[in-house]
Amino acid sequence: MPDDSAFPAAGMPPLDGDLLTASSARAPAAADFGHLVHRMPLAVLRPGSVEDIAAMIRWASASGKQLAARGRGHSVYGRSQVDGGIVVDMSGHDGIGHVGRDRVVVDAGATWRAVLARTLPARRTPPVLTNYLDLTVGGTLSVGGIGGTTNEHGMQTDHVLELEAVTGEGKVVTCSPSENSGLFDSVRAGLGQFGIITRATLALVPAPDRARRYVLSYPDLEGLVAGQRHVLRDTRADHLQGAILPGGDRWQYQLEMVVFHPSDEPPNDALVLDGLRDDRSRSEVEDISYEEYLELFDRFEHAQRSTGEWSRPHPWLTTFLPGSAAERVARGVLRDLAPGELGGLGRIMLYPIDPRAVATPLVRLPDEPVVFAFNLIRSGPQDADRIERMVEENRALYERVRDAGGCLYPVSALELTADDWAEHFGPLWPTVRRAKERFDPQHVLTPGYHPGAGGA
C-alpha cells in the first residue's frame, strides 16, 4: 500500500496485522461521530494479534509517539484520535467465545449487538446494555457503560469478571478482582489512560421473554421528576429513563419505564402505574419481545438518518446531577435554552439512578442517595462558528453542573484541563496519578482526553 505519511520505520517490530500509512486509511481515523475534532494520525494499526498492540505501544514509547484505540468511531470529541501518533483500529478484533450460563468471553472490538446475537439464542444477556448497541465492548468498558437498567444494575463495568489489557508499557496483563486488581480497577472506566482493553469476560443473566413498555407524559418538570422518584423508590421498573423533548415552542416531559416479564405473566398495569400522576390520556403502553426492546434506540437512529442529523456535528453533553439539585439545574437550563436549539430530533435526557448500584471506582457520581443523569443530546449545523459556540455552551453548562455538586460522564464534547480532571476525580486524583505513572509512565496512551499532556 502506498506510503504518503513519511512513516519513521526505524525499529519497527514485525507485525501479524497491517500498519496503514496511506491517507485513505488515516483520514477516517482523524474524524469521529461528533464531527467536532480532527487530528490526523501518523498511521493506523489493524492488529492481527494482541502482541501487535503490545509491540506497537512499545515502539511508540521508544519513539516519543502516542497511541489510542478506536472501536467504531462513536466518540464525540476526538477521544480516540491522535495527532501524529498511532490509532489502533480494534473493529476487526471482534471474536466472541463460548456462551456459558453466567459468562461469555469477547474481544474488545465486538459490538454489543454482536454479543447479543450470540447470547440470546442461549437465552442469556448482559445485565446492562447501552441504548445504542453498535458501540464496542472495549469502548464502553473504558468509560463505564450506562443504560436503561443502570437504575438497578449499575454500569456495564460493574459486570465484568475479568479483563485482558495491554498497559502503556506494552505488557499484556490479565486482571480481575483477585488478580492484578489495581490494573482491573484502573482500566474499567479508566478512559484508556492505563491500558487498552483487548478482551473481557462478561457476566450474563437469564434473558427475559417480554418487555412491557410505558411511556408517560407529564405537564411539567416537577411532575416528571416526582414520577421518576416514585418509580425508583418502589423499584417497580427494570428499565427507567426519561426525556425532555422539544414540542414546537414548548417542552414536553416524558417518563419511560419497562417491566420485564415471562410470556405467560404480563404485569398488572394498574399496579405498575399506581400513584403516578401523569396525563393518562396521553400514555402509551406496548408489550414487545425482549429482542424488540433491545432495538428501541434503532428507531431514533433511523429517524436521525432519514433527516440527515446522524451525520451532522454532535456536541453532546452527558453529566450526573445530585438529586437535591437536579430539578433546579434542569429548570435553569430549560429557561436558557430554546427547544429549537436541540435540533429537529434532539432531546434532554433526565432520569434517576440509585448510586448504590454503581461500584466501579473511577465512575464518578455525586455523593447523594439519588443521582440524575442529565444529558443534552443535540446536533448542530455545518457551521464552524455555531459549533464552536455550542461547545462553549457545553463548558458553561458543565460548570453549572459542577457548581451544583454534579459530575461529568467523560464522553462529552468539551475539553478539560489537568485542573478539571483533578476536580473531577476529587479524592481519587492521587490514586489516578499514581496509576498513570505505574501503568503508562511515558504517557503514551489516549491523549485525546487532554491533548498535549498525555491524557488525564
C-alpha positions as CSV (number, residue, x, y, z in Angstrom):
1,M,0.0,0.0,0.0
2,P,1.4,3.4,-0.9
3,D,3.1,5.3,1.9
4,D,2.2,9.1,2.0
5,S,2.9,9.9,5.6
6,A,6.7,9.6,5.7
7,F,6.4,7.0,8.4
8,P,9.6,6.6,10.5
9,A,10.1,2.9,10.2
10,A,13.3,2.7,12.4
11,G,12.9,-0.1,14.9
12,M,9.5,-1.1,13.7
13,P,8.7,-4.6,15.0
14,P,7.4,-7.4,12.8
15,L,3.6,-7.5,12.9
16,D,0.9,-10.1,12.3
17,G,-1.5,-7.4,11.1
18,D,-1.2,-4.3,9.0
19,L,0.2,-0.8,9.6
20,L,-1.6,1.5,7.2
21,T,0.0,4.8,6.3
22,A,-2.0,5.9,3.2
23,S,-4.2,8.9,3.6
24,S,-7.2,6.8,2.7
25,A,-6.7,4.8,5.9
26,R,-5.6,7.7,8.1
27,A,-8.4,10.2,7.2
28,P,-11.3,8.2,8.7
29,A,-9.3,7.8,11.9
30,A,-9.0,11.6,12.1
31,A,-12.7,12.0,12.5
32,D,-15.5,10.6,14.6
33,F,-19.2,10.7,15.3
34,G,-19.0,14.1,16.9
35,H,-17.6,15.8,13.7
36,L,-16.1,18.4,16.0
37,V,-12.4,17.5,16.3
38,H,-10.0,16.3,13.6
39,R,-6.5,15.0,14.4
40,M,-4.5,13.2,11.7
41,P,-2.6,10.1,12.9
42,L,0.7,9.1,11.5
43,A,-0.6,5.5,10.9
44,V,-3.4,3.1,11.6
45,L,-2.7,-0.3,13.1
46,R,-5.1,-3.1,12.2
47,P,-3.7,-5.7,14.6
48,G,-3.5,-9.3,13.7
49,S,-2.9,-10.2,17.4
50,V,-2.8,-8.8,20.8
51,E,1.0,-8.9,20.6
52,D,0.8,-6.4,17.7
53,I,-0.8,-3.9,20.0
54,A,1.8,-4.5,22.7
55,A,4.7,-4.2,20.2
56,M,3.2,-1.0,18.8
57,I,2.9,0.5,22.2
58,R,6.5,-0.3,23.0
59,W,7.6,1.2,19.7
60,A,5.5,4.4,20.3
61,S,7.0,4.7,23.7
62,A,10.6,4.4,22.4
63,S,9.8,6.8,19.5
64,G,8.1,9.5,21.5
65,K,4.7,8.9,19.9
66,Q,1.3,8.5,21.4
67,L,-1.4,5.9,20.7
68,A,-5.1,5.4,21.1
69,A,-7.6,2.5,20.5
70,R,-10.6,3.1,18.3
71,G,-13.6,0.9,18.1
72,R,-16.4,2.1,15.7
73,G,-15.6,5.8,16.0
74,H,-18.5,6.9,18.1
75,S,-16.6,9.3,20.3
76,V,-17.9,12.8,20.0
77,Y,-14.8,14.8,20.8
78,G,-11.7,13.2,19.4
79,R,-11.0,10.9,22.3
80,S,-9.8,8.1,20.1
81,Q,-7.8,10.4,17.8
82,V,-4.0,11.0,18.0
83,D,-2.3,13.9,16.2
84,G,0.8,12.5,14.6
85,G,0.6,9.2,16.5
86,I,-0.9,5.7,16.1
87,V,-4.6,4.8,16.1
88,V,-5.2,1.1,16.8
89,D,-8.3,0.1,14.8
90,M,-10.0,-2.5,17.1
91,S,-13.0,-3.2,15.0
92,G,-11.5,-6.4,13.5
93,H,-10.5,-7.7,16.9
94,D,-14.1,-8.9,17.5
95,G,-14.1,-12.6,18.4
96,I,-16.8,-14.0,20.7
97,G,-16.2,-17.2,22.6
98,H,-18.5,-19.9,24.0
99,V,-21.6,-18.6,25.8
100,G,-21.8,-20.1,29.2
101,R,-24.7,-20.0,31.7
102,D,-23.2,-17.0,33.6
103,R,-20.4,-15.6,31.3
104,V,-19.0,-15.0,27.9
105,V,-15.5,-14.1,26.7
106,V,-15.4,-11.5,24.0
107,D,-12.7,-9.4,22.2
108,A,-12.8,-5.7,22.8
109,G,-13.8,-4.8,19.2
110,A,-17.0,-6.8,19.3
111,T,-20.2,-4.7,19.4
112,W,-22.9,-5.2,22.0
113,R,-25.2,-6.1,19.1
114,A,-22.8,-8.9,18.1
115,V,-22.6,-10.1,21.7
116,L,-26.4,-10.3,21.9
117,A,-26.6,-12.2,18.6
118,R,-24.5,-14.9,20.3
119,T,-26.1,-14.8,23.8
120,L,-29.8,-14.5,23.1
121,P,-30.1,-17.9,21.4
122,A,-28.9,-19.3,24.7
123,R,-31.5,-17.0,26.5
124,R,-28.7,-15.1,28.2
125,T,-28.0,-11.3,28.2
126,P,-25.6,-8.8,29.9
127,P,-27.5,-7.1,32.8
128,V,-26.7,-3.6,31.4
129,L,-26.7,-2.5,27.8
130,T,-26.2,0.8,26.2
131,N,-29.2,2.2,24.3
132,Y,-27.1,2.2,21.1
133,L,-25.9,-1.4,20.5
134,D,-23.3,-0.7,17.9
135,L,-20.8,0.5,20.4
136,T,-17.8,-1.8,21.1
137,V,-17.3,-3.7,24.3
138,G,-13.9,-2.2,24.8
139,G,-15.1,1.3,24.2
140,T,-17.9,1.4,26.7
141,L,-15.9,-0.5,29.4
142,S,-13.3,2.2,29.1
143,V,-15.9,4.9,30.1
144,G,-18.4,3.0,32.3
145,G,-21.3,2.0,30.1
146,I,-24.7,3.3,31.1
147,G,-28.1,2.1,30.0
148,G,-31.8,1.8,30.8
149,T,-31.2,-0.8,33.6
150,T,-28.5,1.2,35.3
151,N,-31.0,2.3,37.9
152,E,-31.0,-1.3,39.2
153,H,-27.8,-2.9,37.9
154,G,-25.2,-0.1,37.8
155,M,-22.7,0.3,34.9
156,Q,-21.5,-2.3,32.4
157,T,-18.2,-2.1,34.2
158,D,-19.8,-3.5,37.3
159,H,-20.5,-6.8,35.5
160,V,-17.0,-7.6,34.2
161,L,-15.4,-10.7,35.6
162,E,-12.0,-10.5,34.0
163,L,-10.1,-8.4,31.5
164,E,-7.1,-8.7,29.3
165,A,-5.4,-5.3,28.7
166,V,-2.2,-4.0,27.3
167,T,-0.6,-1.4,29.5
168,G,1.3,1.7,28.4
169,E,4.5,-0.3,28.9
170,G,3.4,-2.7,26.3
171,K,2.7,-5.6,28.7
172,V,-0.2,-8.0,28.1
173,V,-1.9,-8.5,31.5
174,T,-4.9,-10.5,32.7
175,C,-6.7,-8.8,35.6
176,S,-9.7,-9.3,37.8
177,P,-10.9,-8.5,41.3
178,S,-8.5,-11.2,42.6
179,E,-5.6,-10.9,40.1
180,N,-3.8,-7.6,39.3
181,S,-6.7,-5.8,40.9
182,G,-5.0,-2.5,40.7
183,L,-5.0,-2.6,36.9
184,F,-8.5,-4.0,36.9
185,D,-9.8,-1.0,38.8
186,S,-7.8,1.4,36.7
187,V,-8.8,0.2,33.2
188,R,-12.5,-0.1,34.0
189,A,-13.9,3.4,33.2
190,G,-10.2,4.5,33.0
191,L,-10.7,6.4,29.8
192,G,-7.9,4.4,28.1
193,Q,-5.3,6.1,30.2
194,F,-3.8,3.0,31.8
195,G,-4.2,0.2,29.3
196,I,-6.0,-0.8,26.1
197,I,-8.7,-3.4,26.9
198,T,-8.3,-6.3,24.4
199,R,-10.6,-9.0,25.9
200,A,-13.4,-9.1,28.5
201,T,-15.2,-11.8,30.4
202,L,-18.7,-10.5,30.8
203,A,-21.3,-11.7,33.3
204,L,-24.6,-12.9,31.9
205,V,-28.0,-13.3,33.4
206,P,-31.2,-15.1,32.1
207,A,-32.8,-13.0,29.3
208,P,-36.4,-12.1,29.9
209,D,-39.1,-13.2,27.4
210,R,-41.1,-9.9,27.1
211,A,-40.8,-6.2,27.9
212,R,-43.9,-4.1,28.8
213,R,-43.0,-0.5,28.0
214,Y,-44.8,2.5,29.4
215,V,-44.3,6.0,28.0
216,L,-45.9,8.6,30.3
217,S,-46.4,12.3,29.6
218,Y,-46.3,15.0,32.3
219,P,-47.3,18.6,32.1
220,D,-44.2,20.0,33.7
221,L,-40.7,19.2,35.0
222,E,-41.8,18.9,38.6
223,G,-44.3,16.2,37.7
224,L,-41.8,14.2,35.7
225,V,-39.1,14.3,38.4
226,A,-41.7,13.3,41.1
227,G,-42.9,10.4,39.0
228,Q,-39.4,9.2,38.3
229,R,-38.5,9.3,42.0
230,H,-41.7,7.3,42.8
231,V,-40.7,4.6,40.3
232,L,-37.1,4.5,41.5
233,R,-38.1,4.3,45.2
234,D,-40.5,1.4,44.6
235,T,-38.1,-0.4,42.2
236,R,-41.1,-1.2,40.1
237,A,-39.3,-0.9,36.8
238,D,-36.4,-2.9,35.3
239,H,-35.6,0.0,32.9
240,L,-36.1,3.6,33.9
241,Q,-35.3,6.6,31.8
242,G,-36.9,9.9,30.8
243,A,-36.6,12.8,28.4
244,I,-37.5,16.4,27.9
245,L,-38.4,16.9,24.3
246,P,-39.0,20.0,22.1
247,G,-42.6,20.3,21.1
248,G,-42.9,23.4,19.0
249,D,-42.1,26.4,21.2
250,R,-42.7,24.4,24.4
251,W,-41.1,21.5,26.3
252,Q,-42.7,18.1,26.6
253,Y,-41.9,15.8,29.6
254,Q,-41.8,12.1,29.2
255,L,-41.1,9.2,31.5
256,E,-40.1,5.8,30.1
257,M,-40.1,2.6,32.1
258,V,-40.1,-1.0,31.1
259,V,-41.1,-4.1,33.1
260,F,-39.6,-7.4,32.0
261,H,-41.9,-10.5,32.3
262,P,-42.4,-14.1,31.2
263,S,-44.6,-14.6,28.2
264,D,-47.4,-16.0,30.3
265,E,-47.3,-13.5,33.1
266,P,-47.8,-9.9,31.9
267,P,-47.6,-7.2,34.6
268,N,-50.7,-5.7,36.1
269,D,-50.8,-2.2,34.5
270,A,-52.9,-0.7,37.3
271,L,-50.3,-1.8,39.9
272,V,-47.4,-0.6,37.7
273,L,-49.0,2.8,37.2
274,D,-50.4,3.2,40.7
275,G,-49.6,6.6,42.3
276,L,-48.2,8.2,39.2
277,R,-49.8,11.5,38.3
278,D,-49.1,11.6,34.6
279,D,-51.5,12.7,31.9
280,R,-53.0,9.2,31.5
281,S,-54.9,10.2,28.3
282,R,-51.5,10.5,26.5
283,S,-49.9,7.4,27.9
284,E,-48.5,4.7,25.6
285,V,-48.2,1.1,26.5
286,E,-46.7,-1.6,24.3
287,D,-45.8,-5.2,25.0
288,I,-42.8,-6.3,23.0
289,S,-40.3,-9.1,22.9
290,Y,-37.0,-8.6,24.7
291,E,-35.3,-8.5,21.3
292,E,-37.6,-5.7,20.2
293,Y,-36.9,-3.9,23.5
294,L,-33.2,-4.0,22.8
295,E,-33.7,-2.4,19.4
296,L,-35.8,0.6,20.6
297,F,-32.9,3.0,20.0
298,D,-32.7,1.9,16.4
299,R,-35.9,3.9,15.8
300,F,-34.2,7.0,16.9
301,E,-31.1,6.3,14.8
302,H,-33.3,5.6,11.7
303,A,-35.2,8.8,12.2
304,Q,-31.9,10.8,12.5
305,R,-30.5,9.2,9.4
306,S,-33.7,10.0,7.5
307,T,-33.3,13.7,8.3
308,G,-29.5,13.8,7.9
309,E,-29.0,14.6,11.6
310,W,-27.0,11.4,12.2
311,S,-24.1,12.8,10.0
312,R,-24.1,16.3,11.4
313,P,-21.9,17.5,14.3
314,H,-23.0,16.2,17.7
315,P,-21.9,18.5,20.6
316,W,-23.4,16.1,23.2
317,L,-23.0,16.8,26.9
318,T,-23.5,14.0,29.5
319,T,-23.5,14.6,33.2
320,F,-24.8,13.5,36.6
321,L,-26.6,15.8,38.9
322,P,-27.2,15.3,42.7
323,G,-30.8,14.6,43.4
324,S,-31.1,17.6,45.6
325,A,-30.2,20.0,42.8
326,A,-31.4,18.1,39.7
327,E,-34.7,19.9,39.3
328,R,-33.3,23.4,40.0
329,V,-30.4,23.0,37.5
330,A,-32.6,21.4,34.8
331,R,-35.2,24.2,35.2
332,G,-32.4,26.8,34.7
333,V,-31.1,25.1,31.6
334,L,-34.7,24.9,30.2
335,R,-35.2,28.6,30.8
336,D,-32.0,29.5,29.0
337,L,-32.3,27.0,26.1
338,A,-34.9,27.3,23.4
339,P,-36.5,24.0,22.3
340,G,-35.4,24.6,18.7
341,E,-31.7,24.7,19.7
342,L,-31.5,20.9,20.2
343,G,-32.1,20.2,16.5
344,G,-35.1,18.5,15.0
345,L,-34.7,15.2,16.9
346,G,-32.7,16.4,19.9
347,R,-33.7,15.8,23.5
348,I,-32.5,16.3,27.0
349,M,-32.2,13.0,28.9
350,L,-33.2,13.2,32.6
351,Y,-33.6,10.2,34.8
352,P,-32.7,9.0,38.3
353,I,-30.1,6.4,39.3
354,D,-29.5,4.7,42.7
355,P,-25.8,5.2,43.0
356,R,-25.5,2.2,45.4
357,A,-25.9,0.1,42.2
358,V,-22.6,1.5,40.8
359,A,-19.4,0.0,42.2
360,T,-16.8,0.9,39.6
361,P,-14.2,3.1,41.5
362,L,-13.5,5.5,38.6
363,V,-17.1,6.2,37.7
364,R,-17.7,9.5,39.4
365,L,-21.2,10.2,40.8
366,P,-22.4,12.9,43.2
367,D,-22.5,11.7,46.8
368,E,-26.3,11.6,47.4
369,P,-28.9,8.9,47.7
370,V,-30.4,9.7,44.3
371,V,-28.5,10.9,41.3
372,F,-29.9,12.1,38.0
373,A,-28.4,11.5,34.6
374,F,-28.7,14.9,32.7
375,N,-27.7,14.8,29.1
376,L,-28.0,17.2,26.2
377,I,-28.4,15.1,23.0
378,R,-28.3,17.6,20.2
379,S,-27.0,18.1,16.7
380,G,-25.6,21.2,15.1
381,P,-25.4,22.8,11.7
382,Q,-22.4,22.6,9.4
383,D,-21.3,26.0,10.7
384,A,-17.9,26.1,12.4
385,D,-18.7,29.3,14.3
386,R,-22.0,28.0,15.6
387,I,-20.5,24.7,16.6
388,E,-17.7,26.4,18.4
389,R,-20.3,28.4,20.4
390,M,-22.2,25.2,21.2
391,V,-19.0,23.6,22.6
392,E,-18.5,26.8,24.7
393,E,-22.1,26.5,25.9
394,N,-21.2,22.9,27.0
395,R,-18.4,24.3,29.0
396,A,-20.7,26.8,30.8
397,L,-23.3,24.1,31.4
398,Y,-20.7,21.8,32.8
399,E,-19.5,24.4,35.2
400,R,-23.1,25.0,36.2
401,V,-23.5,21.2,36.9
402,R,-20.2,21.1,38.7
403,D,-21.1,24.1,40.9
404,A,-24.2,22.3,41.9
405,G,-22.2,19.2,43.0
406,G,-22.6,17.3,39.8
407,C,-20.1,15.2,37.8
408,L,-19.2,14.7,34.2
409,Y,-19.7,11.5,32.3
410,P,-16.4,11.9,30.3
411,V,-17.7,11.3,26.8
412,S,-18.8,14.8,26.4
413,A,-18.0,17.5,23.8
414,L,-15.7,19.8,25.8
415,E,-12.1,20.0,26.6
416,L,-10.9,19.6,30.1
417,T,-7.6,20.8,31.7
418,A,-5.5,19.0,34.3
419,D,-7.2,21.1,36.9
420,D,-10.6,20.0,35.7
421,W,-9.5,16.3,35.9
422,A,-8.2,16.8,39.4
423,E,-11.6,18.3,40.4
424,H,-13.5,15.6,38.6
425,F,-11.7,12.7,40.4
426,G,-11.6,14.5,43.7
427,P,-10.1,12.4,46.4
428,L,-9.2,9.7,43.8
429,W,-7.0,12.1,41.9
430,P,-3.7,11.0,43.7
431,T,-4.7,7.4,43.0
432,V,-5.3,8.2,39.3
433,R,-1.9,9.9,39.0
434,R,-0.1,7.0,40.7
435,A,-1.8,4.5,38.4
436,K,-0.8,6.6,35.4
437,E,2.8,6.6,36.4
438,R,2.7,2.9,37.2
439,F,0.9,1.6,34.1
440,D,1.7,4.3,31.5
441,P,4.9,6.1,32.7
442,Q,5.7,7.6,29.3
443,H,2.1,8.9,28.8
444,V,1.7,7.0,25.6
445,L,-2.0,6.2,25.8
446,T,-5.1,8.1,24.7
447,P,-4.0,11.7,24.6
448,G,-7.5,12.8,23.4
449,Y,-8.8,13.4,26.9
450,H,-6.2,16.0,27.5
451,P,-4.3,16.9,24.3
452,G,-0.7,17.7,24.7
453,A,-0.5,16.4,28.3
454,G,-0.5,12.6,27.7
455,G,-4.1,12.1,28.7
456,A,-5.7,12.6,32.1
